[in-house]
Amino acid sequence: MDTNRIRYFLSLANTGNLSRAAELHQISPAAFSKAMKVFETEVGETLLLPHGRGIILTDYARSIAPELTDIIRRIDEIKEKKIIAAGSKHLRIATFEVFSTYFVTQAIRENFSDYRCDISEMTPGKMEQAVAEGKADFALTYIPIPHPELDFLKVQEIKMGLFGKQKLWNHASLADIPFAAPLGPIEGSPNKVRGLDGWPDNAFPRSIPYHVSLMETALGLCREGLAVAYIPSFIARLHNQVVKPTFQLEQMKLPKEFPKRQDFVYLIKRKSDQEGTTAKKLAQVVRKVCVD
């Protein structure tokens, strides 16, 4: 059933005049009358009766007019929703603070300054759930937790490193160096990582006198020479760009036996969400900012 003919019928029901209804839709009365005959065939009932020089609606036609009005309203709402979605610039990202501390701010400043942005700091597992439930559009992580409803797009390879004030710990054994590490273990990671920073604690135990919930707290401890942190190299680079030379962090050597690993930034999206302009733009920003 053609929605235009439904609209024609509703205009006729509201005006009670065929010529006036045809004028509203900028078509000829003859074309309007033909459309109404087709509409009657589609409905399978007589809708219009001749009345003097004009027409009147049958009782059946009057009874279906409110229902058809509601159908057209719903159709218009769906179209309006699609237009708003296509034209809106709203970015909802779930990520943990490794990204939100420096990467997200630079990404917004350079690429999404005209967007309305909602940034939610979450741990791996919870961020995947937020995307799956529609509470976030995308997530950024390098410790993905599999979820059946999500796509994990491998966007950019990154390097992890040990960073701190190198001169303070040059002659110390790894076991004696104080670490600043995130609070909370990870559950469900396929690569057997348990800590939020990805350090292989099962193979290389470490001293962690500082458990922190904020990345900036860990970096502050490193700046003051109180600890070291295992973080992505691009985070250390972005950090060093905004602090005085005195507080810049240096990359420290890891043991030769330290496991070689490939880490990637993953852009997480719902499988049901078509990859649009925003997702592609966000992936481009990740490749630009996170490359070492």
C-alpha positions in Angstrom: 0.0 0.0 0.0 1.5 3.3 -1.1 1.9 5.8 1.8 1.2 8.7 -0.6 -2.3 7.4 -1.2 -2.8 7.1 2.5 -1.8 10.7 2.9 -4.2 11.7 0.0 -7.0 9.9 1.8 -6.3 11.6 5.1 -6.2 15.0 3.5 -9.6 14.2 1.9 -11.0 13.1 5.2 -9.8 16.3 6.9 -11.0 18.7 4.2 -14.0 16.9 3.0 -13.3 18.3 -0.5 -11.6 16.5 -3.3 -10.4 19.6 -5.1 -9.0 21.2 -2.0 -7.2 17.9 -0.9 -5.7 17.6 -4.4 -4.5 21.2 -4.2 -2.7 20.4 -0.9 -0.7 17.7 -2.6 -0.2 19.8 -5.8 -1.8 17.2 -8.1 -4.8 17.5 -10.4 -8.3 16.6 -9.1 -8.4 13.9 -11.9 -5.1 12.3 -10.7 -6.3 12.6 -7.1 -9.6 10.9 -7.9 -7.7 8.1 -9.7 -5.5 7.6 -6.7 -8.5 7.3 -4.4 -10.0 4.6 -6.6 -6.7 2.6 -6.4 -6.7 3.1 -2.7 -10.2 1.7 -2.4 -9.1 -1.4 -4.3 -6.1 -1.8 -2.0 -8.3 -1.5 1.1 -11.0 -3.7 -0.4 -13.9 -1.5 0.8 -15.9 1.5 -0.6 -14.5 4.6 1.0 -16.2 7.4 -0.9 -19.8 8.0 -2.0 -21.1 10.7 -4.4 -23.0 13.5 -2.6 -24.5 16.2 -4.7 -21.6 17.7 -6.6 -19.1 16.4 -4.1 -18.3 13.2 -2.2 -18.7 12.0 1.4 -16.7 9.4 3.3 -18.4 6.1 4.2 -18.7 5.1 7.8 -15.9 2.5 7.2 -13.7 5.2 5.8 -14.3 7.4 8.8 -13.5 4.5 11.2 -10.1 3.7 9.6 -9.0 7.4 9.4 -7.6 7.6 13.0 -5.7 4.3 12.6 -4.2 5.5 9.3 -3.3 8.8 10.9 -1.4 6.9 13.6 0.4 4.7 11.0 1.5 7.8 9.0 2.7 9.4 12.3 4.8 6.4 13.1 6.3 6.3 9.6 7.2 10.0 9.9 8.8 9.4 13.3 10.9 6.6 11.8 12.0 8.8 9.0 12.8 11.7 11.3 14.8 9.3 13.6 16.8 8.2 10.5 17.5 11.8 9.5 18.6 12.8 13.0 20.9 9.7 13.2 22.5 10.5 9.9 23.0 14.1 10.7 24.0 13.9 14.3 27.5 14.1 15.5 27.5 12.2 18.8 30.4 10.0 19.8 29.9 7.7 22.8 33.1 5.8 23.6 33.8 3.3 26.4 37.4 2.8 27.2 39.8 2.4 30.1 41.9 5.3 31.2 45.0 4.3 29.3 43.2 5.9 26.3 41.1 8.6 27.8 44.0 10.2 29.7 45.9 11.4 26.6 44.7 9.7 23.4 41.0 10.6 23.5 41.7 14.3 24.4 44.1 14.6 21.4 41.7 12.8 19.1 38.8 15.0 20.1 40.8 18.2 19.7 42.1 17.3 16.3 39.2 15.3 14.8 36.0 15.4 16.8 35.8 18.9 18.2 32.5 19.4 16.5 31.0 16.3 18.0 29.1 15.9 21.3 31.3 13.3 23.1 30.5 11.0 26.0 33.6 9.3 27.3 33.1 6.5 29.8 36.1 5.0 31.6 35.5 1.3 32.1 37.5 -1.9 32.7 37.8 -4.6 30.0 34.6 -6.7 30.1 32.4 -3.9 31.3 33.2 -1.8 28.2 32.2 -4.7 25.9 29.0 -5.0 27.8 28.3 -1.3 27.5 28.6 -1.5 23.7 26.5 -4.7 23.5 23.7 -3.0 25.5 23.8 0.1 23.4 25.1 2.3 26.3 28.2 3.1 24.2 28.7 3.2 20.4 32.3 2.0 20.4 35.0 0.9 22.8 38.8 1.1 22.5 41.0 -1.5 24.2 44.1 -3.5 23.8 42.9 -6.3 26.1 39.8 -7.5 24.4 37.2 -9.7 26.2 35.3 -11.8 23.6 31.5 -11.1 23.3 29.2 -12.9 20.8 27.4 -9.7 19.8 30.4 -7.6 19.0 33.0 -7.1 16.3 36.6 -6.5 17.3 38.3 -4.6 14.6 42.1 -4.8 14.9 43.1 -1.2 14.1 46.7 -0.6 15.1 49.6 -2.5 16.5 51.2 -1.0 19.6 54.3 -1.5 21.6 54.2 -1.9 25.4 57.1 -0.7 27.5 58.4 -0.1 30.9 58.7 3.6 31.7 60.0 5.6 34.5 63.1 7.6 35.7 65.7 5.2 34.2 68.7 6.6 36.2 66.9 5.8 39.5 66.5 2.1 38.7 69.5 1.3 36.5 71.1 -1.1 38.9 68.1 -2.5 40.6 66.7 -5.9 39.8 63.2 -6.1 38.3 61.9 -7.7 41.5 63.0 -4.7 43.5 61.6 -1.9 41.3 58.4 -0.5 42.7 55.5 -0.5 40.2 52.4 1.6 39.9 49.7 -0.8 38.5 46.0 -0.7 38.0 43.6 -2.0 40.6 41.5 -5.1 39.7 42.2 -8.3 37.8 40.8 -9.1 34.3 38.6 -12.1 33.8 37.9 -13.7 30.4 41.0 -12.4 28.6 42.0 -15.0 25.9 45.7 -14.1 26.2 46.0 -15.1 29.9 46.6 -11.5 30.9 45.3 -10.9 34.4 46.4 -7.3 35.2 44.8 -4.3 33.5 48.2 -3.1 32.3 48.9 -6.4 30.6 52.0 -7.3 32.6 52.6 -11.1 32.7 52.7 -11.5 36.5 52.6 -15.3 36.3 56.0 -15.3 34.5 57.6 -12.1 36.0 56.4 -11.4 39.6 56.8 -7.7 40.6 56.6 -5.5 43.6 53.4 -3.3 43.4 53.4 -0.9 46.3 51.0 1.4 44.4 47.7 0.1 43.2 45.9 2.9 41.4 42.5 3.4 39.7 43.6 6.3 37.6 46.3 6.3 34.9 47.3 9.9 35.7 48.0 8.8 39.3 50.4 6.1 38.0 52.1 8.6 35.7 52.4 11.1 38.6 54.2 8.5 40.7 56.5 7.8 37.8 57.2 11.5 37.2 58.3 11.8 40.9 60.6 8.8 40.6 58.5 6.8 43.1 57.6 4.0 40.7 57.6 2.7 37.1 54.7 1.7 35.0 54.1 -0.8 32.1 52.2 1.2 29.6 51.8 1.6 25.8 54.7 3.5 24.3 52.4 6.0 22.6 51.0 7.0 26.0 54.5 7.8 27.2 55.2 9.8 24.0 52.0 11.8 24.4 52.7 12.3 28.1 56.2 13.6 27.4 54.8 16.1 24.9 52.9 18.0 27.6 55.3 17.9 30.6 58.5 19.7 31.3 61.8 17.8 30.5 62.4 17.2 34.2 59.3 15.1 34.4 59.5 13.2 31.1 59.6 9.4 31.3 62.2 7.2 29.8 61.8 3.6 28.5 63.7 1.1 30.5 65.1 -2.3 29.5 63.1 -5.4 30.0 64.8 -8.8 30.7 65.8 -10.8 27.6 63.5 -13.5 28.7 60.5 -11.2 28.7 57.9 -12.7 26.4 57.6 -11.2 22.9 54.0 -10.2 22.3 52.0 -8.4 19.8 49.4 -5.9 21.1 46.8 -4.2 19.1 44.3 -1.4 19.6 40.9 -2.9 19.0 37.9 -0.8 18.0 34.8 -2.6 19.3 31.4 -2.2 17.7 28.1 -4.0 17.7 27.7 -6.6 14.9 24.3 -5.1 14.2 25.7 -1.6 13.7 26.8 -0.9 10.2 30.3 0.6 10.0 29.7 4.2 9.2 31.7 7.4 8.9 32.2 7.8 12.6 33.7 4.3 13.0 36.0 4.8 10.1 37.1 8.2 11.3 37.8 6.9 14.8 39.9 4.1 13.3 41.9 6.6 11.3 42.6 8.6 14.4 43.8 5.5 16.3 46.2 4.7 13.4 47.5 8.2 13.5 47.9 8.8 17.2 48.8 5.3 18.4 51.5 4.5 16.0 55.0 4.4 17.5 
